[in-house]
Amino acid sequence: MSFPESIVLRHARRDDLPLILALIGELAEYERLAHEAVADVAMLDEALFGPAPAAEVVIAETDGQGAGFALFFTSFSTFLGRRGLYLEDLFVRPAFRGRGIGRRLMVHLAALAVERGCGRFEWSVLDWNAPAIDFYRRLGAVPMDGWTVQRLSGDALRALSNR
């Protein structure tokens, strides 16, 4: 499949931090989780560009405008004995949807995973987000039946750490 030439994918730079934060905020609104979005520019600067980066970001631009992003990091599979690529967030602004930007970001990340020798490329999706689920199915992704995401955060995380 060919992609429109006006779409440019590039790795994020420090001067993209305000754009990345804005995109995260828009994603949080879309996912009805704005109340959980507490990241700020300083936090993202440390996490993405500090001495031990925790994640990477690819920015999608069209006609010089920030159209979307993918934030991802390295995971590891003990069963495969290989690293993996975990997609934390994928978001395309509504005004730019339907142009192949999300697909282009996913193709880019899949190629990056292969280039880095990853054994898998995975992510989570909210169960109510039918458009995203349909999009991922069209890419060939399959659900992980029998697995449920678990999380400790906030007070529960602190309580467990103090036991």
N, C-alpha and C positions, 0 to 999 in steps of 0.2 A: 504494500500500500504506500502511495506517496502522500506526503504531507504538504500543506500550504507553505510556501517559502517564507511567508511573513511571520511564522512562528520560530522564535529563537529560544533554545534551551541553553542555560549556562549555570555554572556553579555560583552560588551566592558569594557575595563579598561583604565586608563589614559595612559598607555604605548602603547595603540592602536591608539592614536591620529594621528600619521603620516600615518598609514594605512587608517584610516577613511578619512583623508584629501585627500589621493591619490585616494581612491574609489570615493569620491565626485567629484574630478576632472575628472576621467574617465567617470563617469555618465554624467557630464556636457558636455563633448566632444561628447558622444553618442547622447545626446539630442540636440546637436547643440546650447548649451547655455553656452559655456565656458566663454564668455564675462561677464556673470552674476555671475560667481563663484568667490566671493571675500573673502570667509571664510579663516581664518588661524588657526593655532594650538591654539593660545591663545584664540581666539573667541570660538572655539569648546570646549576647556577645561572649560571655564566659563559656556557655555550652557549645557554641558553634565555632568560635574563633580563639578560645583561650588555649592554654598550654596543653590541655588534654581534651580535644573536642569530643563531645559525646554523640554528635549527630552531624549530618550534612544536609544541605538544602540545594535543590535545583529549582531555579526560577524559570518560568515560562513567560516570555514576552511576545507580544504581537504589536507591530507598529510602534515599538518603543515603550509600550505600556505593560505594567505588571499584570499578567492575566491569570497566573496561578502559580502553584508551587508544590513540591514534594519534599517532605522532610523524612529522612531515613537514617538508619544506623546499622551497624554490624551486630548480628546475633551469632549464636553457635549451637549446632546440633551435636549432642553427644552420640546419638545413634549413627549419624553420618560421619562424625569425626571431622566436620568441615564447618566453616563459617557460613552464615546466611545473611541475607539482606532483609531487614524488617522495615516496612513502610509504616511510619507512624501517622503521617497525614498526607493526604492528596486533596487539593482543592483548586477548582477553577471558578473564577468569578462568574456569576450568572450571565453577565453581558457577553462573555467570551465562550460560553458553552456551545456545543454543536459544531465546533471548528476542528475537532480532532486533537485538542490540546491535552486532555486527560489521557487519551490513547498514546499520544506522543511521549508524555511523561512516563507512562508505564513501559513502553517499548524501551525508552532510554534506561530506565532502572533495571529492566530485565537484562539488557545488554551489559550494563555495569556489573550486575551480579555474575553473569557468565564470565566476563573479563577478569573479575576478582576471584574466580574459582569457587563461588558460593554453591552450596548444595541445594539451596532453596531460596525462594523469594516469597515472603508472606506478609500478611496484614490482617487487621480486624475490620469489620464493618458493622455498623449498628443494624440490628435485625429489622428495624422499620424502614430502612433506607433502600426501598425497592429499586429506584433508579441506579444506585451504586451497585447493588447486588447484580442486577441485570447487566450492567456494564462489565463487571468482573467476570461474569459467566461468558460473555461474548469474547473475552480475552483468553478463555480457557481455564480460568481459576475454578477450583472445586472447594466446597465447604469442608471443614474438618469435623465431620460427624463424631460425636462422642466426646468432644472437647468443649469445656466451658472456661472462659477467661475468669481468673480470680485476681483480686486486688486488695492490697493493704495500703491505706494512705491516712494522712492526718492523725487523729487521736489513736486509731487502731494500730497504725504503724508504730507510733511512739510507745504505746502500751506493750506491744510485743517486744520491742527492742529493750524494754526495761525489765523483762522477766528474767 
